[in-house]
Amino acid sequence: MQQVRVGVGVCIFKNGQILLGQRQHLSAHGADTWAPPGGKIDYRESWQDCARRETLEEAGVEISEPTIITVTNDFFRTEHFITIYVRADWVNGEPKVLEPHKTAKWAWYEWSDMPAPLFPPFENLTKTGFKP
């Protein structure tokens, strides 16, 4: 049975820069693209708790209270996701690769000078006109 999944993308800002990770070849989709931390919402988990959990699990970074930016409708070859994009500020922790099977590296980038290619759902966010 086909299902729509719900995920959270966490746009974390520090000194005007956004944290992005390069997705690994072993990622389910979007290999070698750049994206902020994020992932699927667990059963009975709030989107705020998901944002905090995914950020800690993937990059070891603590964030401020996340606020919603927008929602994107994202289609892959075999999956359909609704992605809730949130904005948060960096609070503590140096980004590090904690899930090397998913992410090759983390780095801070200016919004106007992000690496390419972007993860398709994150690219969908940029197409909404959002600017930090």
Secondary structure by P-SEA (a helix, b strand, c coil): cbbbbbbbbbbcccccbbbbbbbcccccccccbbbcccccccccccaaaaaaaaaaaccccccccccccbbbbbbccccccccbbbbbcccccccccccccccccccccccccccccccaaaaaaaaccccc
